[in-house]
Amino acid sequence: MKIGVVGLGYVGVPLAVAFCEAGHSVIGVDADRARVDALARGESHVEDIPDARLREVLPRFQPTVRYAELSRAEAVIIAVPTPLTPNREPDLGPLTASATALATVLQRGQLVVLESTTYPGYTRERLVPLLEESGLAAGSDFNVAFSPERVDPGRTDYTLRTTPKVVGGLTPECRERAVAMYRAVCDEVVPVSTPDAAELTKLLENIFRSVNIALVNEIAIMCDRMGIDVWEVVDAASTKPYGFMRFEPGPGMGGHCLPVDPFYLSWRAREFDVQTEFIELAGEVNARMPHFCVEKITRALNEHTKPVRGSRIAVLGVSYKSGISDLREAPALKIIRLLTEQGGTIAYHDDFVPELSEFGLTSEPFDDVLDHCDVAVIVTVHPGLDVDKLLERAPLVVDFRGATAGSTAANLVRL
Ligand SMILES: NC(=O)c1ccc[n+]([C@@H]2O[C@H](COP(=O)([O-])OP(=O)(O)OC[C@H]3O[C@@H](n4cnc5c(N)ncnc54)[C@H](O)[C@@H]3O)[C@@H](O)[C@H]2O)c1
């Protein structure tokens, strides 16, 4: 097969590489010329795809900025961003731009599959009319399906191949074509009756996580008042062999998905006079966590008779999760901003993030960042974090990730 992939990011690049590794060829289109040029040189910006793996498939992978190349593909997968506007409503700009451009080169007989996370109804109501600007009719002249992406950057136990892939087609034929295509790269494909069902499946999965994280975050705030160790409680509850699923508290949600996707559903639900109070409450609780963390740092410094103003605060780990460089919606950024506003002096260490240009900061070596700090704050635990050294070197440690669970060091404060 010759497959087109539009949007060469965290989703598009692994997908393109997977199809190439399965022996197919891929035309990858991205609006960012620098990104396209780097990929063509064999330089990957996605941690899950090391340069060597990308280079292996380059003979079959053609990154380009030209949509016209897609006219030669049998199927085109769209994986462009679906962010929010400043007032937290779906920003459909990238989706509209990519579908409009694709319509100008769409060919009879092609299959178009949307993978970008979106609200139920988008594929049928918005994507199809945009593609039909081509003069071709969806369902008869070309096929359309929605298949949500389940990639979890940095994860190695479940891959694209071993994670079941949900597919909903506009017609039964659309679904069958999409199922057949994904069978080339996924061991299990799960057909559902409509694109809407597939769209909502993705949102349910992410909202399930958001709600459960909010619940355990609320318990963490309560434990703080009650003087109970939330990590001990989570560990103990996790010993129940059924009816409980482990979620961990933390400094707040980050990434492209969890802080963003629930708003796509609550926005859509309003059109149907449905208030998604539960979903919105979870978002609010999680959004409050960076503020709670700053309060906790302030209290810890106060115990050491220090104000935030003038204190040197070392932040350990700034990307939104372990083992990757993604800074989107990272709670560390909010924490740094709030502490800076209060007059704190920030330094940070993160092997995955060499600079934080918005704060004019560069990552300092682990030892240096601990030198002369008044407090070290664990926001994200990357592999290899030396917790013992940290507790030994820093006069005060505040841990929002449970990295120090079990330790009773006198200079330690834990969420
Ligand atoms: N990152 C994840 O872990 C993840 C997981 C599941 C689902 N998703 C969803 O997948 C979609 C893509 O996310 P991502 O993390 O890969 O985003 P990304 O920002 O990493 O990559 C998107 C790419 O699309 C390109 N692009 C933007 N507009 C374009 C256009 N009009 N034409 C061509 N290219 C364009 C950008 O330059 C960028 O390279 C989103 O809807 C996201 O919600 C992401």
The ligand as an ORCA input file, in Angstrom:
! r2SCAN-3c Opt
* xyz 0 1
  N       0.305     13.116     21.571
  C      -0.424     12.122     22.000
  O      -0.035     11.394     22.911
  C      -1.784     11.798     21.386
  C      -2.418     10.598     21.743
  C      -3.641     10.288     21.191
  C      -4.245     11.199     20.331
  N      -3.636     12.369     19.996
  C      -4.324     13.250     19.075
  O      -3.685     13.181     17.808
  C      -3.702     14.470     17.163
  C      -2.287     14.894     16.830
  O      -1.549     15.054     18.036
  P       0.027     15.094     18.088
  O       0.409     14.975     19.526
  O       0.622     14.153     17.100
  O       0.291     16.598     17.590
  P       1.708     17.238     17.170
  O       1.590     18.693     17.458
  O       2.820     16.453     17.780
  O       1.781     17.012     15.593
  C       0.862     17.548     14.712
  C       1.572     17.923     13.430
  O       0.598     18.443     12.516
  C       1.192     19.481     11.767
  N       0.146     20.313     11.180
  C      -0.622     21.264     11.783
  N      -1.496     21.765     10.889
  C      -1.282     21.120      9.722
  C      -1.877     21.201      8.429
  N      -2.889     22.035      8.192
  N      -1.388     20.411      7.465
  C      -0.360     19.557      7.705
  N       0.220     19.438      8.890
  C      -0.227     20.213      9.894
  C       2.069     20.181     12.775
  O       3.093     20.939     12.123
  C       2.631     19.016     13.586
  O       3.842     18.551     13.053
  C      -4.432     15.389     18.130
  O      -5.799     15.418     17.796
  C      -4.256     14.700     19.462
  O      -5.294     15.047     20.356
  C      -2.398     12.688     20.510
*
